[in-house]
Amino acid sequence: MIKTLGATLCTASLVVALAGGAAAQGGNACAGQARDNATWLSVAHPGLGELYLKGWGPFFERAPQKKFWLGLIPGFGWPGYLQAKSIHDVRKCRTGDDLWSWD
């Protein structure tokens, strides 16, 4: 219980800290520090990096729903395949919800 609470608070503080940078990033969501921030958010949980690149906003409209919700499955989501897929996608500035294409 305490580990889960600690991980949740850590992730929440990371999201809040990076949210300020999202507002100041300007026109190109994939420029320099913004892409690095999105990468770290994808490390925290699959789908958060893509949501960051889209400029936050309404969760159910902007977040990749499959990546985010399937990211709760241990070993497949976090840590696992979807975490790596989300990191790969934000490094390529992709914000879609495709789970299988790596090209």
MDTraj code that builds the backbone (N, CA, C; nanometers):
import mdtraj as md
import numpy as np

residues = "MET ILE LYS THR LEU GLY ALA THR LEU CYS THR ALA SER LEU VAL VAL ALA LEU ALA GLY GLY ALA ALA ALA GLN GLY GLY ASN ALA CYS ALA GLY GLN ALA ARG ASP ASN ALA THR TRP LEU SER VAL ALA HIS PRO GLY LEU GLY GLU LEU TYR LEU LYS GLY TRP GLY PRO PHE PHE GLU ARG ALA PRO GLN LYS LYS PHE TRP LEU GLY LEU ILE PRO GLY PHE GLY TRP PRO GLY TYR LEU GLN ALA LYS SER ILE HIS ASP VAL ARG LYS CYS ARG THR GLY ASP ASP LEU TRP SER TRP ASP".split()
xyz = np.array([
    [0.0820, -0.1192, 0.0000],
    [0.0000, 0.0000, 0.0000],
    [0.0865, 0.1257, 0.0000],
    [0.1879, 0.1274, 0.0838],
    [0.2738, 0.2459, 0.0928],
    [0.3554, 0.2626, -0.0355],
    [0.4025, 0.1515, -0.0941],
    [0.4779, 0.1609, -0.2191],
    [0.3899, 0.2145, -0.3310],
    [0.2663, 0.1686, -0.3375],
    [0.1738, 0.2157, -0.4396],
    [0.1449, 0.3640, -0.4222],
    [0.1227, 0.4063, -0.3000],
    [0.0976, 0.5466, -0.2719],
    [0.2191, 0.6318, -0.3083],
    [0.3368, 0.5838, -0.2755],
    [0.4594, 0.6559, -0.3088],
    [0.4784, 0.6694, -0.4587],
    [0.4540, 0.5607, -0.5316],
    [0.4668, 0.5649, -0.6774],
    [0.3637, 0.6589, -0.7387],
    [0.2432, 0.6578, -0.6859],
    [0.1380, 0.7462, -0.7361],
    [0.1734, 0.8924, -0.7113],
    [0.2210, 0.9240, -0.5925],
    [0.2597, 1.0620, -0.5614],
    [0.3782, 1.1072, -0.6456],
    [0.4720, 1.0186, -0.6691],
    [0.5881, 1.0508, -0.7522],
    [0.5450, 1.0815, -0.8959],
    [0.4590, 0.9977, -0.9501],
    [0.4098, 1.0188, -1.0863],
    [0.3290, 1.1472, -1.0957],
    [0.2443, 1.1709, -0.9969],
    [0.1629, 1.2932, -0.9977],
    [0.2507, 1.4176, -0.9919],
    [0.3549, 1.4144, -0.9100],
    [0.4425, 1.5316, -0.9001],
    [0.5212, 1.5527, -1.0293],
    [0.5586, 1.4448, -1.0968],
    [0.6268, 1.4551, -1.2256],
    [0.5350, 1.5181, -1.3296],
    [0.4105, 1.4748, -1.3326],
    [0.3135, 1.5298, -1.4273],
    [0.2911, 1.6782, -1.4014],
    [0.2757, 1.7168, -1.2767],
    [0.2536, 1.8574, -1.2427],
    [0.3761, 1.9411, -1.2777],
    [0.4941, 1.8894, -1.2509],
    [0.6166, 1.9634, -1.2804],
    [0.6344, 1.9860, -1.4299],
    [0.5994, 1.8864, -1.5089],
    [0.6166, 1.8986, -1.6528],
    [0.5020, 1.9737, -1.7198],
    [0.3904, 1.9861, -1.6517],
    [0.2762, 2.0572, -1.7091],
    [0.3088, 2.2048, -1.7330],
    [0.3877, 2.2642, -1.6479],
    [0.4275, 2.4025, -1.6671],
    [0.5103, 2.4199, -1.7930],
    [0.5935, 2.3233, -1.8231],
    [0.6729, 2.3284, -1.9447],
    [0.5891, 2.3126, -2.0697],
    [0.4773, 2.2418, -2.0607],
    [0.3904, 2.2210, -2.1767],
    [0.3290, 2.3523, -2.2219],
    [0.2948, 2.4369, -2.1275],
    [0.2342, 2.5641, -2.1627],
    [0.3353, 2.6573, -2.2286],
    [0.4617, 2.6425, -2.1945],
    [0.5642, 2.7339, -2.2450],
    [0.6409, 2.6800, -2.3637],
    [0.6016, 2.5654, -2.4183],
    [0.6846, 2.5033, -2.5212],
    [0.6690, 2.5659, -2.6583],
    [0.5676, 2.6479, -2.6806],
    [0.5539, 2.7150, -2.8082],
    [0.4854, 2.6285, -2.9123],
    [0.5169, 2.6541, -3.0402],
    [0.4476, 2.5896, -3.1494],
    [0.4868, 2.4464, -3.1774],
    [0.6131, 2.4100, -3.1614],
    [0.6579, 2.2759, -3.1970],
    [0.6628, 2.1870, -3.0732],
    [0.5694, 2.0932, -3.0676],
    [0.5599, 2.0050, -2.9505],
    [0.6752, 1.9061, -2.9427],
    [0.7465, 1.8856, -3.0515],
    [0.8536, 1.7855, -3.0538],
    [0.9927, 1.8482, -3.0511],
    [1.0030, 1.9708, -3.0109],
    [1.1325, 2.0378, -3.0089],
    [1.2042, 2.0143, -2.8772],
    [1.3296, 1.9734, -2.8860],
    [1.4230, 1.9649, -2.7740],
    [1.3704, 1.9123, -2.6422],
    [1.3591, 2.0020, -2.5453],
    [1.3234, 1.9651, -2.4087],
    [1.1831, 1.9057, -2.4006],
    [1.0912, 1.9495, -2.4846],
    [0.9542, 1.8956, -2.4815],
    [0.9554, 1.7465, -2.5132],
    [1.0356, 1.7059, -2.6089],
    [1.0436, 1.5636, -2.6440],
    [1.1087, 1.4841, -2.5314],
    [1.2075, 1.5418, -2.4664],
    [1.2697, 1.4742, -2.3524],
    [1.1711, 1.4593, -2.2370],
    [1.0932, 1.5633, -2.2106],
    [0.9914, 1.5556, -2.1056],
    [0.8891, 1.4471, -2.1379],
    [0.8455, 1.4425, -2.2638],
    [0.7485, 1.3410, -2.3057],
    [0.8065, 1.2006, -2.2897],
    [0.9352, 1.1861, -2.3172],
    [0.9995, 1.0555, -2.3005],
    [0.9932, 1.0113, -2.1551],
    [1.0246, 1.1020, -2.0625],
    [1.0210, 1.0652, -1.9209],
    [0.8797, 1.0366, -1.8728],
    [0.7816, 1.1070, -1.9276],
    [0.6433, 1.0770, -1.8921],
    [0.6033, 0.9384, -1.9424],
    [0.6538, 0.8990, -2.0591],
    [0.6267, 0.7644, -2.1106],
    [0.6956, 0.6578, -2.0261],
    [0.8088, 0.6919, -1.9669],
    [0.8739, 0.5999, -1.8735],
    [0.7852, 0.5823, -1.7502],
    [0.7237, 0.6916, -1.7041],
    [0.6375, 0.6850, -1.5857],
    [0.5143, 0.5991, -1.6119],
    [0.4522, 0.6145, -1.7297],
    [0.3348, 0.5338, -1.7647],
    [0.3081, 0.5474, -1.9142],
    [0.2800, 0.4364, -1.9834],
    [0.2516, 0.4427, -2.1275],
    [0.1340, 0.5357, -2.1572],
    [0.1520, 0.6216, -2.2560],
    [0.0464, 0.7123, -2.2981],
    [0.0601, 0.8534, -2.2438],
    [0.1285, 0.8723, -2.1322],
    [0.1421, 1.0068, -2.0762],
    [0.2282, 1.0968, -2.1642],
    [0.3306, 1.0413, -2.2267],
    [0.4156, 1.1210, -2.3161],
    [0.3386, 1.1724, -2.4363],
    [0.2534, 1.0863, -2.4938],
    [0.1721, 1.1277, -2.6071],
    [0.0733, 1.2362, -2.5660],
    [0.0139, 1.2215, -2.4486],
    [-0.0778, 1.3228, -2.3972],
    [-0.0053, 1.4558, -2.3790],
    [0.1161, 1.4519, -2.3289],
    [0.1984, 1.5720, -2.3114],
    [0.2248, 1.6398, -2.4457],
    [0.2610, 1.5599, -2.5490],
    [0.2888, 1.6176, -2.6801],
    [0.1644, 1.6795, -2.7434],
    [0.0470, 1.6294, -2.7075],
    [-0.0775, 1.6872, -2.7598],
    [-0.1207, 1.8101, -2.6814],
    [-0.0480, 1.8445, -2.5760],
    [-0.0779, 1.9650, -2.4995],
    [-0.1739, 1.9441, -2.3846],
    [-0.1692, 1.8279, -2.3213],
    [-0.2564, 1.7934, -2.2101],
    [-0.4015, 1.8069, -2.2522],
    [-0.4828, 1.8811, -2.1808],
    [-0.6229, 1.8966, -2.2169],
    [-0.7097, 1.7806, -2.1709],
    [-0.8293, 1.7668, -2.2289],
    [-0.9234, 1.6621, -2.1875],
    [-0.8646, 1.5223, -2.2068],
    [-0.8579, 1.4467, -2.0993],
    [-0.7912, 1.3164, -2.1010],
    [-0.8518, 1.2204, -2.2031],
    [-0.9829, 1.2095, -2.2052],
    [-1.0467, 1.1106, -2.2924],
    [-1.0456, 1.1524, -2.4387],
    [-1.0142, 1.2762, -2.4690],
    [-1.0040, 1.3211, -2.6077],
    [-0.8604, 1.3151, -2.6598],
    [-0.7619, 1.3358, -2.5726],
    [-0.6233, 1.3497, -2.6194],
    [-0.5314, 1.2339, -2.5837],
    [-0.5587, 1.1641, -2.4781],
    [-0.4692, 1.0546, -2.4373],
    [-0.4959, 0.9304, -2.5222],
    [-0.3900, 0.8558, -2.5576],
    [-0.4106, 0.7289, -2.6275],
    [-0.4706, 0.6263, -2.5305],
    [-0.5981, 0.6001, -2.5440],
    [-0.6718, 0.5207, -2.4462],
    [-0.6212, 0.3772, -2.4340],
    [-0.5920, 0.3118, -2.5467],
    [-0.5438, 0.1728, -2.5384],
    [-0.4112, 0.1655, -2.4639],
    [-0.3183, 0.2533, -2.5011],
    [-0.1872, 0.2511, -2.4351],
    [-0.2005, 0.2797, -2.2860],
    [-0.2810, 0.3792, -2.2534],
    [-0.2908, 0.4177, -2.1134],
    [-0.3532, 0.3073, -2.0292],
    [-0.4695, 0.2565, -2.0676],
    [-0.5401, 0.1596, -1.9842],
    [-0.4741, 0.0230, -1.9868],
    [-0.4238, -0.0215, -2.1033],
    [-0.3510, -0.1482, -2.1061],
    [-0.2166, -0.1367, -2.0360],
    [-0.1699, -0.0131, -2.0163],
    [-0.0456, 0.0111, -1.9435],
    [-0.0529, -0.0272, -1.7970],
    [-0.1720, -0.0528, -1.7475],
    [-0.1878, -0.0954, -1.6086],
    [-0.1602, -0.2439, -1.5888],
    [-0.1450, -0.3187, -1.6974],
    [-0.1195, -0.4624, -1.6886],
    [0.0308, -0.4844, -1.6654],
    [0.0696, -0.5409, -1.5522],
    [0.2123, -0.5640, -1.5244],
    [0.2760, -0.6551, -1.6293],
    [0.3938, -0.6172, -1.6745],
    [0.4675, -0.6972, -1.7712],
    [0.4342, -0.6631, -1.9149],
    [0.3127, -0.6221, -1.9428],
    [0.2741, -0.5803, -2.0780],
    [0.2720, -0.4282, -2.0866],
    [0.2215, -0.3665, -1.9819],
    [0.2117, -0.2203, -1.9805],
    [0.3325, -0.1565, -1.9169],
    [0.3360, -0.1613, -1.7834],
    [0.4491, -0.1024, -1.7127],
    [0.4964, -0.1976, -1.6055],
    [0.6205, -0.2329, -1.5963],
    [0.7185, -0.2169, -1.7035],
    [0.6957, -0.3223, -1.8103],
    [0.7210, -0.2885, -1.9310],
    [0.7026, -0.3863, -2.0362],
    [0.6914, -0.3271, -2.1748],
    [0.6221, -0.4021, -2.2605],
    [0.6125, -0.3714, -2.4024],
    [0.5554, -0.2320, -2.4283],
    [0.4426, -0.1992, -2.3671],
    [0.3790, -0.0708, -2.3956],
    [0.4625, 0.0476, -2.3483],
    [0.5374, 0.0296, -2.2428],
    [0.6271, 0.1357, -2.1973],
    [0.7316, 0.1632, -2.3056],
    [0.7920, 0.0579, -2.3587],
    [0.8917, 0.0735, -2.4652],
    [0.8281, 0.1325, -2.5913],
    [0.7071, 0.0880, -2.6253],
    [0.6374, 0.1378, -2.7439],
    [0.6043, 0.2860, -2.7285],
    [0.5599, 0.3264, -2.6118],
    [0.5270, 0.4662, -2.5869],
    [0.6523, 0.5541, -2.5949],
    [0.7623, 0.5074, -2.5388],
    [0.8889, 0.5816, -2.5467],
    [0.9325, 0.5957, -2.6915],
    [0.9254, 0.4875, -2.7667],
    [0.9631, 0.4893, -2.9086],
    [0.8771, 0.5896, -2.9851],
    [0.7466, 0.5883, -2.9600],
    [0.6561, 0.6779, -3.0320],
    [0.6826, 0.8244, -3.0017],
    [0.7035, 0.8611, -2.8760],
    [0.7270, 1.0030, -2.8466],
    [0.8624, 1.0486, -2.8983],
    [0.9604, 0.9605, -2.9038],
    [1.0900, 0.9986, -2.9615],
    [1.0762, 1.0246, -3.1116],
    [0.9769, 0.9615, -3.1761],
    [0.9489, 0.9831, -3.3186],
    [0.8371, 1.0858, -3.3386],
    [0.7921, 1.1489, -3.2318],
    [0.6855, 1.2505, -3.2326],
    [0.5524, 1.1954, -3.2821],
    [0.5236, 1.0715, -3.2499],
    [0.3950, 1.0110, -3.2834],
    [0.3055, 1.0156, -3.1603],
    [0.1801, 1.0504, -3.1816],
    [0.0877, 1.0602, -3.0690],
    [-0.0315, 0.9671, -3.0832],
    [-0.0253, 0.8734, -3.1765],
    [-0.1363, 0.7826, -3.2007],
    [-0.1436, 0.6697, -3.0983],
    [-0.2415, 0.5834, -3.1195],
    [-0.2688, 0.4750, -3.0255],
    [-0.2395, 0.3386, -3.0877],
    [-0.1562, 0.3344, -3.1914],
    [-0.1213, 0.2082, -3.2550],
    [-0.0311, 0.1277, -3.1629],
    [-0.0732, 0.0061, -3.1298],
    [0.0025, -0.0749, -3.0342],
    [0.1080, -0.1641, -3.0982],
    [0.1008, -0.1858, -3.2284],
    [0.1854, -0.2907, -3.2855],
    [0.2846, -0.2411, -3.3892],
    [0.2625, -0.1322, -3.4576],
    [0.3509, -0.0863, -3.5649],
    [0.4727, -0.0130, -3.5082],
    [0.5919, -0.0587, -3.5463],
    [0.7162, 0.0026, -3.5003],
    [0.7888, 0.0792, -3.6106],
    [0.7290, 0.0914, -3.7302],
    [0.7992, 0.1568, -3.8412],
    [0.8021, 0.3063, -3.8319],
])
top = md.Topology()
chain = top.add_chain()
for i, resn in enumerate(residues, 1):
    res = top.add_residue(resn, chain, resSeq=i)
    for name in ("N", "CA", "C"):
        top.add_atom(name, md.element.get_by_symbol(name[0]), res)
traj = md.Trajectory(xyz[None], top)
